[in-house]
Amino acid sequence: GSKRLAYVGTNNYKAGREAGKLIKEVIPQGGKIALFVGRMDAQNAIDRRQGIIDELSGKPPQ
């Protein structure tokens, strides 16, 4: 196991959820959006994109 004392990093899924909330604030009636993702084979991009999709679709937080 790891002997780390701490980890400081980004929870990309939660960051995506927050981005989704901001999108809903600026487009309250809904509409079309485009997500630009650098590399879809990178886990951080996958998690952030999924967070946005889940937030916009109304899925309960994990």
Helices and strands as residue ranges (DSSP letters): H 12-26, H 43-57
